[in-house]
Amino acid sequence: MTDDTDDTEIPIVCEECKTETTVPLSAVADQLSTHNENRHDGEECAEVDPTLKSHIQDLAAKDIGLLE
């Protein structure tokens, strides 16, 4: 069982607002949704840092054998 204080921090960025922050992994979806609803009328401007997102996609593809 993991402790909330051990929750990995994930960088999120919003190019539209020129902002960057980190949030616990468990809060990423809510934080992105809240930001985009409040600042951009629901348009998906804020996102997980693109470099991290790309790395995660590569790891997932490798894990399921797409890169073989």
C-alpha positions in Angstrom: 0.0 0.0 0.0 1.4 3.4 -0.9 1.3 6.5 1.2 -0.1 9.7 -0.3 3.2 11.4 0.6 5.0 8.9 -1.8 2.8 9.9 -4.8 5.1 10.6 -7.8 5.1 14.2 -9.0 4.2 14.7 -12.6 5.0 17.8 -14.6 2.1 19.5 -16.4 2.4 22.4 -18.8 0.1 24.8 -20.5 1.6 26.5 -23.5 -1.5 28.8 -23.8 -0.9 30.2 -20.2 2.8 29.8 -20.3 2.7 27.9 -17.0 4.3 24.7 -15.7 3.7 22.9 -12.4 4.0 19.5 -10.9 1.2 17.6 -9.2 0.9 14.2 -7.6 0.2 11.4 -10.1 -3.1 10.7 -8.4 -4.3 14.3 -9.1 -3.1 14.7 -12.7 -6.5 14.0 -14.4 -8.4 16.3 -12.0 -5.9 19.1 -12.2 -5.8 19.0 -16.0 -9.6 18.9 -16.2 -10.0 21.8 -13.7 -7.4 24.0 -15.4 -8.8 23.4 -18.8 -12.4 24.0 -17.7 -11.6 27.1 -15.7 -9.0 28.8 -18.0 -9.8 27.5 -21.5 -13.6 26.7 -21.6 -12.8 23.0 -21.7 -10.4 23.1 -24.5 -7.5 20.7 -23.8 -4.6 23.2 -23.6 -2.8 22.0 -20.4 -1.2 18.5 -20.7 1.3 16.2 -19.1 4.8 17.4 -20.1 5.2 16.3 -23.8 8.7 14.9 -23.2 7.4 12.7 -20.3 4.3 11.7 -22.2 6.4 10.6 -25.2 8.7 8.6 -22.9 5.8 6.9 -21.3 4.3 6.0 -24.7 7.7 4.5 -25.8 7.9 2.4 -22.6 4.3 1.2 -23.1 4.9 0.3 -26.7 8.1 -1.6 -25.8 6.2 -3.4 -22.9 3.5 -4.7 -25.2 5.9 -5.6 -28.0 5.1 -3.0 -30.6 8.7 -2.1 -31.1 9.9 -5.6 -31.9 
